[in-house]
Amino acid sequence: MAIQCNLSTLMGQSRYNIQDVHEKTGLSRTAISSLYHNNTNRYDQETLSKLWSW
């Protein structure tokens, strides 16, 4: 079973762009872009916790 990332949907609802999420979480733009486009094979716990706390 594959994990589906809903970051693009959440960002669209809040009208955030990748730069906004980068500034709020401190995550790299590359990591956010990969999650946004659902182009990642694994999810780091640290990355998920930063997104969750944002």
PDB file with one MODEL, atoms N, CA, C and O in Angstrom:
MODEL        1
ATOM      1  N   MET A   1       0.847  -1.171   0.000  1.00  0.00           N
ATOM      2  CA  MET A   1       0.000   0.000   0.000  1.00  0.00           C
ATOM      3  C   MET A   1       0.900   1.243   0.000  1.00  0.00           C
ATOM      4  O   MET A   1       1.798   1.364   0.833  1.00  0.00           O
ATOM      5  N   ALA A   2       0.658   2.140  -0.914  1.00  0.00           N
ATOM      6  CA  ALA A   2       1.450   3.371  -1.028  1.00  0.00           C
ATOM      7  C   ALA A   2       0.869   4.464  -0.137  1.00  0.00           C
ATOM      8  O   ALA A   2      -0.341   4.544   0.075  1.00  0.00           O
ATOM      9  N   ILE A   3       1.751   5.289   0.368  1.00  0.00           N
ATOM     10  CA  ILE A   3       1.338   6.439   1.178  1.00  0.00           C
ATOM     11  C   ILE A   3       1.131   7.624   0.252  1.00  0.00           C
ATOM     12  O   ILE A   3       1.987   7.924  -0.581  1.00  0.00           O
ATOM     13  N   GLN A   4       0.014   8.288   0.392  1.00  0.00           N
ATOM     14  CA  GLN A   4      -0.329   9.450  -0.430  1.00  0.00           C
ATOM     15  C   GLN A   4      -0.065  10.729   0.372  1.00  0.00           C
ATOM     16  O   GLN A   4      -0.497  10.839   1.519  1.00  0.00           O
ATOM     17  N   CYS A   5       0.627  11.675  -0.217  1.00  0.00           N
ATOM     18  CA  CYS A   5       0.917  12.947   0.435  1.00  0.00           C
ATOM     19  C   CYS A   5      -0.134  13.978   0.015  1.00  0.00           C
ATOM     20  O   CYS A   5      -0.373  14.167  -1.178  1.00  0.00           O
ATOM     21  N   ASN A   6      -0.751  14.632   0.973  1.00  0.00           N
ATOM     22  CA  ASN A   6      -1.783  15.626   0.703  1.00  0.00           C
ATOM     23  C   ASN A   6      -1.291  17.059   0.904  1.00  0.00           C
ATOM     24  O   ASN A   6      -2.096  17.973   1.082  1.00  0.00           O
ATOM     25  N   LEU A   7       0.009  17.252   0.877  1.00  0.00           N
ATOM     26  CA  LEU A   7       0.562  18.577   1.133  1.00  0.00           C
ATOM     27  C   LEU A   7       0.056  19.599   0.117  1.00  0.00           C
ATOM     28  O   LEU A   7      -0.270  20.725   0.494  1.00  0.00           O
ATOM     29  N   SER A   8      -0.015  19.235  -1.148  1.00  0.00           N
ATOM     30  CA  SER A   8      -0.466  20.187  -2.168  1.00  0.00           C
ATOM     31  C   SER A   8      -1.907  20.625  -1.912  1.00  0.00           C
ATOM     32  O   SER A   8      -2.244  21.793  -2.105  1.00  0.00           O
ATOM     33  N   THR A   9      -2.751  19.703  -1.482  1.00  0.00           N
ATOM     34  CA  THR A   9      -4.141  20.044  -1.169  1.00  0.00           C
ATOM     35  C   THR A   9      -4.213  20.994   0.022  1.00  0.00           C
ATOM     36  O   THR A   9      -4.941  21.986  -0.010  1.00  0.00           O
ATOM     37  N   LEU A  10      -3.458  20.685   1.066  1.00  0.00           N
ATOM     38  CA  LEU A  10      -3.452  21.532   2.261  1.00  0.00           C
ATOM     39  C   LEU A  10      -2.898  22.920   1.961  1.00  0.00           C
ATOM     40  O   LEU A  10      -3.414  23.926   2.449  1.00  0.00           O
ATOM     41  N   MET A  11      -1.840  22.962   1.152  1.00  0.00           N
ATOM     42  CA  MET A  11      -1.258  24.256   0.787  1.00  0.00           C
ATOM     43  C   MET A  11      -2.249  25.066  -0.050  1.00  0.00           C
ATOM     44  O   MET A  11      -2.358  26.280   0.122  1.00  0.00           O
ATOM     45  N   GLY A  12      -2.961  24.407  -0.943  1.00  0.00           N
ATOM     46  CA  GLY A  12      -3.942  25.094  -1.779  1.00  0.00           C
ATOM     47  C   GLY A  12      -5.088  25.663  -0.963  1.00  0.00           C
ATOM     48  O   GLY A  12      -5.549  26.774  -1.226  1.00  0.00           O
ATOM     49  N   GLN A  13      -5.550  24.916   0.020  1.00  0.00           N
ATOM     50  CA  GLN A  13      -6.641  25.381   0.877  1.00  0.00           C
ATOM     51  C   GLN A  13      -6.240  26.617   1.673  1.00  0.00           C
ATOM     52  O   GLN A  13      -7.054  27.512   1.897  1.00  0.00           O
ATOM     53  N   SER A  14      -4.986  26.658   2.095  1.00  0.00           N
ATOM     54  CA  SER A  14      -4.494  27.790   2.891  1.00  0.00           C
ATOM     55  C   SER A  14      -3.840  28.862   2.035  1.00  0.00           C
ATOM     56  O   SER A  14      -3.422  29.902   2.544  1.00  0.00           O
ATOM     57  N   ARG A  15      -3.752  28.609   0.736  1.00  0.00           N
ATOM     58  CA  ARG A  15      -3.134  29.526  -0.221  1.00  0.00           C
ATOM     59  C   ARG A  15      -1.661  29.816   0.112  1.00  0.00           C
ATOM     60  O   ARG A  15      -1.191  30.950   0.012  1.00  0.00           O
ATOM     61  N   TYR A  16      -0.960  28.757   0.510  1.00  0.00           N
ATOM     62  CA  TYR A  16       0.478  28.852   0.763  1.00  0.00           C
ATOM     63  C   TYR A  16       1.235  28.350  -0.450  1.00  0.00           C
ATOM     64  O   TYR A  16       0.780  27.436  -1.137  1.00  0.00           O
ATOM     65  N   ASN A  17       2.392  28.945  -0.717  1.00  0.00           N
ATOM     66  CA  ASN A  17       3.266  28.424  -1.763  1.00  0.00           C
ATOM     67  C   ASN A  17       4.457  27.748  -1.091  1.00  0.00           C
ATOM     68  O   ASN A  17       4.565  27.751   0.135  1.00  0.00           O
ATOM     69  N   ILE A  18       5.343  27.174  -1.884  1.00  0.00           N
ATOM     70  CA  ILE A  18       6.485  26.438  -1.342  1.00  0.00           C
ATOM     71  C   ILE A  18       7.371  27.342  -0.500  1.00  0.00           C
ATOM     72  O   ILE A  18       7.889  26.909   0.530  1.00  0.00           O
ATOM     73  N   GLN A  19       7.555  28.578  -0.914  1.00  0.00           N
ATOM     74  CA  GLN A  19       8.368  29.527  -0.154  1.00  0.00           C
ATOM     75  C   GLN A  19       7.762  29.784   1.226  1.00  0.00           C
ATOM     76  O   GLN A  19       8.495  29.846   2.212  1.00  0.00           O
ATOM     77  N   ASP A  20       6.446  29.933   1.314  1.00  0.00           N
ATOM     78  CA  ASP A  20       5.776  30.151   2.599  1.00  0.00           C
ATOM     79  C   ASP A  20       6.035  28.982   3.554  1.00  0.00           C
ATOM     80  O   ASP A  20       6.363  29.189   4.722  1.00  0.00           O
ATOM     81  N   VAL A  21       5.887  27.763   3.053  1.00  0.00           N
ATOM     82  CA  VAL A  21       6.101  26.576   3.889  1.00  0.00           C
ATOM     83  C   VAL A  21       7.572  26.481   4.292  1.00  0.00           C
ATOM     84  O   VAL A  21       7.881  26.114   5.426  1.00  0.00           O
ATOM     85  N   HIS A  22       8.466  26.804   3.384  1.00  0.00           N
ATOM     86  CA  HIS A  22       9.907  26.818   3.677  1.00  0.00           C
ATOM     87  C   HIS A  22      10.197  27.774   4.839  1.00  0.00           C
ATOM     88  O   HIS A  22      10.918  27.414   5.770  1.00  0.00           O
ATOM     89  N   GLU A  23       9.653  28.965   4.790  1.00  0.00           N
ATOM     90  CA  GLU A  23       9.898  29.957   5.837  1.00  0.00           C
ATOM     91  C   GLU A  23       9.277  29.551   7.165  1.00  0.00           C
ATOM     92  O   GLU A  23       9.865  29.811   8.215  1.00  0.00           O
ATOM     93  N   LYS A  24       8.113  28.924   7.153  1.00  0.00           N
ATOM     94  CA  LYS A  24       7.425  28.546   8.387  1.00  0.00           C
ATOM     95  C   LYS A  24       8.012  27.306   9.050  1.00  0.00           C
ATOM     96  O   LYS A  24       7.975  27.181  10.274  1.00  0.00           O
ATOM     97  N   THR A  25       8.559  26.379   8.244  1.00  0.00           N
ATOM     98  CA  THR A  25       9.033  25.114   8.804  1.00  0.00           C
ATOM     99  C   THR A  25      10.544  24.991   8.868  1.00  0.00           C
ATOM    100  O   THR A  25      11.061  24.224   9.682  1.00  0.00           O
ATOM    101  N   GLY A  26      11.266  25.724   8.032  1.00  0.00           N
ATOM    102  CA  GLY A  26      12.709  25.584   7.968  1.00  0.00           C
ATOM    103  C   GLY A  26      13.155  24.411   7.112  1.00  0.00           C
ATOM    104  O   GLY A  26      14.351  24.137   7.013  1.00  0.00           O
ATOM    105  N   LEU A  27      12.213  23.717   6.493  1.00  0.00           N
ATOM    106  CA  LEU A  27      12.552  22.612   5.590  1.00  0.00           C
ATOM    107  C   LEU A  27      13.089  23.169   4.283  1.00  0.00           C
ATOM    108  O   LEU A  27      12.778  24.299   3.905  1.00  0.00           O
ATOM    109  N   SER A  28      13.898  22.372   3.596  1.00  0.00           N
ATOM    110  CA  SER A  28      14.446  22.831   2.321  1.00  0.00           C
ATOM    111  C   SER A  28      13.337  22.906   1.274  1.00  0.00           C
ATOM    112  O   SER A  28      12.354  22.167   1.328  1.00  0.00           O
ATOM    113  N   ARG A  29      13.520  23.812   0.328  1.00  0.00           N
ATOM    114  CA  ARG A  29      12.546  23.961  -0.751  1.00  0.00           C
ATOM    115  C   ARG A  29      12.479  22.676  -1.584  1.00  0.00           C
ATOM    116  O   ARG A  29      11.420  22.327  -2.107  1.00  0.00           O
ATOM    117  N   THR A  30      13.605  21.979  -1.705  1.00  0.00           N
ATOM    118  CA  THR A  30      13.638  20.733  -2.461  1.00  0.00           C
ATOM    119  C   THR A  30      12.772  19.660  -1.797  1.00  0.00           C
ATOM    120  O   THR A  30      12.017  18.958  -2.470  1.00  0.00           O
ATOM    121  N   ALA A  31      12.887  19.540  -0.479  1.00  0.00           N
ATOM    122  CA  ALA A  31      12.092  18.558   0.255  1.00  0.00           C
ATOM    123  C   ALA A  31      10.604  18.879   0.146  1.00  0.00           C
ATOM    124  O   ALA A  31       9.784  17.986  -0.070  1.00  0.00           O
ATOM    125  N   ILE A  32      10.263  20.143   0.294  1.00  0.00           N
ATOM    126  CA  ILE A  32       8.861  20.555   0.202  1.00  0.00           C
ATOM    127  C   ILE A  32       8.329  20.307  -1.202  1.00  0.00           C
ATOM    128  O   ILE A  32       7.205  19.836  -1.372  1.00  0.00           O
ATOM    129  N   SER A  33       9.132  20.623  -2.200  1.00  0.00           N
ATOM    130  CA  SER A  33       8.725  20.415  -3.585  1.00  0.00           C
ATOM    131  C   SER A  33       8.488  18.935  -3.874  1.00  0.00           C
ATOM    132  O   SER A  33       7.524  18.586  -4.555  1.00  0.00           O
ATOM    133  N   SER A  34       9.349  18.073  -3.369  1.00  0.00           N
ATOM    134  CA  SER A  34       9.175  16.630  -3.562  1.00  0.00           C
ATOM    135  C   SER A  34       7.882  16.141  -2.922  1.00  0.00           C
ATOM    136  O   SER A  34       7.153  15.341  -3.510  1.00  0.00           O
ATOM    137  N   LEU A  35       7.603  16.624  -1.722  1.00  0.00           N
ATOM    138  CA  LEU A  35       6.357  16.246  -1.056  1.00  0.00           C
ATOM    139  C   LEU A  35       5.147  16.823  -1.785  1.00  0.00           C
ATOM    140  O   LEU A  35       4.128  16.149  -1.939  1.00  0.00           O
ATOM    141  N   TYR A  36       5.264  18.060  -2.228  1.00  0.00           N
ATOM    142  CA  TYR A  36       4.168  18.734  -2.933  1.00  0.00           C
ATOM    143  C   TYR A  36       3.785  17.968  -4.199  1.00  0.00           C
ATOM    144  O   TYR A  36       2.603  17.786  -4.493  1.00  0.00           O
ATOM    145  N   HIS A  37       4.794  17.523  -4.940  1.00  0.00           N
ATOM    146  CA  HIS A  37       4.554  16.814  -6.193  1.00  0.00           C
ATOM    147  C   HIS A  37       4.439  15.301  -5.999  1.00  0.00           C
ATOM    148  O   HIS A  37       4.337  14.553  -6.972  1.00  0.00           O
ATOM    149  N   ASN A  38       4.455  14.856  -4.749  1.00  0.00           N
ATOM    150  CA  ASN A  38       4.317  13.447  -4.388  1.00  0.00           C
ATOM    151  C   ASN A  38       5.389  12.593  -5.077  1.00  0.00           C
ATOM    152  O   ASN A  38       5.107  11.504  -5.578  1.00  0.00           O
ATOM    153  N   ASN A  39       6.628  13.113  -5.090  1.00  0.00           N
ATOM    154  CA  ASN A  39       7.761  12.429  -5.734  1.00  0.00           C
ATOM    155  C   ASN A  39       8.767  11.920  -4.712  1.00  0.00           C
ATOM    156  O   ASN A  39       9.973  12.034  -4.928  1.00  0.00           O
ATOM    157  N   THR A  40       8.304  11.374  -3.627  1.00  0.00           N
ATOM    158  CA  THR A  40       9.231  10.882  -2.613  1.00  0.00           C
ATOM    159  C   THR A  40       8.915   9.427  -2.304  1.00  0.00           C
ATOM    160  O   THR A  40       7.764   8.999  -2.380  1.00  0.00           O
ATOM    161  N   ASN A  41       9.953   8.673  -1.955  1.00  0.00           N
ATOM    162  CA  ASN A  41       9.782   7.255  -1.653  1.00  0.00           C
ATOM    163  C   ASN A  41       9.760   6.975  -0.157  1.00  0.00           C
ATOM    164  O   ASN A  41       9.323   5.907   0.272  1.00  0.00           O
ATOM    165  N   ARG A  42      10.229   7.930   0.635  1.00  0.00           N
ATOM    166  CA  ARG A  42      10.214   7.735   2.081  1.00  0.00           C
ATOM    167  C   ARG A  42       9.960   9.079   2.758  1.00  0.00           C
ATOM    168  O   ARG A  42      10.210  10.139   2.185  1.00  0.00           O
ATOM    169  N   TYR A  43       9.466   9.011   3.969  1.00  0.00           N
ATOM    170  CA  TYR A  43       9.122  10.209   4.724  1.00  0.00           C
ATOM    171  C   TYR A  43       9.894  10.201   6.029  1.00  0.00           C
ATOM    172  O   TYR A  43       9.718   9.294   6.842  1.00  0.00           O
ATOM    173  N   ASP A  44      10.750  11.196   6.246  1.00  0.00           N
ATOM    174  CA  ASP A  44      11.496  11.311   7.490  1.00  0.00           C
ATOM    175  C   ASP A  44      10.566  11.745   8.606  1.00  0.00           C
ATOM    176  O   ASP A  44       9.679  12.575   8.401  1.00  0.00           O
ATOM    177  N   GLN A  45      10.772  11.184   9.780  1.00  0.00           N
ATOM    178  CA  GLN A  45       9.966  11.542  10.937  1.00  0.00           C
ATOM    179  C   GLN A  45      10.157  13.020  11.290  1.00  0.00           C
ATOM    180  O   GLN A  45       9.199  13.696  11.664  1.00  0.00           O
ATOM    181  N   GLU A  46      11.370  13.514  11.176  1.00  0.00           N
ATOM    182  CA  GLU A  46      11.656  14.916  11.487  1.00  0.00           C
ATOM    183  C   GLU A  46      10.901  15.853  10.536  1.00  0.00           C
ATOM    184  O   GLU A  46      10.344  16.865  10.962  1.00  0.00           O
ATOM    185  N   THR A  47      10.889  15.507   9.256  1.00  0.00           N
ATOM    186  CA  THR A  47      10.176  16.312   8.261  1.00  0.00           C
ATOM    187  C   THR A  47       8.694  16.334   8.558  1.00  0.00           C
ATOM    188  O   THR A  47       8.063  17.390   8.532  1.00  0.00           O
ATOM    189  N   LEU A  48       8.136  15.165   8.843  1.00  0.00           N
ATOM    190  CA  LEU A  48       6.706  15.091   9.140  1.00  0.00           C
ATOM    191  C   LEU A  48       6.350  15.852  10.415  1.00  0.00           C
ATOM    192  O   LEU A  48       5.301  16.493  10.481  1.00  0.00           O
ATOM    193  N   SER A  49       7.212  15.788  11.421  1.00  0.00           N
ATOM    194  CA  SER A  49       6.915  16.498  12.658  1.00  0.00           C
ATOM    195  C   SER A  49       6.969  18.017  12.454  1.00  0.00           C
ATOM    196  O   SER A  49       6.188  18.750  13.061  1.00  0.00           O
ATOM    197  N   LYS A  50       7.882  18.489  11.606  1.00  0.00           N
ATOM    198  CA  LYS A  50       7.934  19.930  11.315  1.00  0.00           C
ATOM    199  C   LYS A  50       6.689  20.374  10.571  1.00  0.00           C
ATOM    200  O   LYS A  50       6.144  21.441  10.852  1.00  0.00           O
ATOM    201  N   LEU A  51       6.236  19.571   9.630  1.00  0.00           N
ATOM    202  CA  LEU A  51       5.013  19.917   8.901  1.00  0.00           C
ATOM    203  C   LEU A  51       3.800  19.836   9.820  1.00  0.00           C
ATOM    204  O   LEU A  51       2.902  20.673   9.735  1.00  0.00           O
ATOM    205  N   TRP A  52       3.767  18.849  10.687  1.00  0.00           N
ATOM    206  CA  TRP A  52       2.636  18.672  11.586  1.00  0.00           C
ATOM    207  C   TRP A  52       2.526  19.825  12.577  1.00  0.00           C
ATOM    208  O   TRP A  52       1.420  20.262  12.897  1.00  0.00           O
ATOM    209  N   SER A  53       3.664  20.321  13.067  1.00  0.00           N
ATOM    210  CA  SER A  53       3.636  21.396  14.067  1.00  0.00           C
ATOM    211  C   SER A  53       3.366  22.766  13.432  1.00  0.00           C
ATOM    212  O   SER A  53       3.027  23.728  14.121  1.00  0.00           O
ATOM    213  N   TRP A  54       3.523  22.830  12.121  1.00  0.00           N
ATOM    214  CA  TRP A  54       3.304  24.084  11.415  1.00  0.00           C
ATOM    215  C   TRP A  54       1.843  24.315  11.360  1.00  0.00           C
ATOM    216  O   TRP A  54       1.398  25.321  10.808  1.00  0.00           O
TER     217      TRP A  54
ENDMDL
END
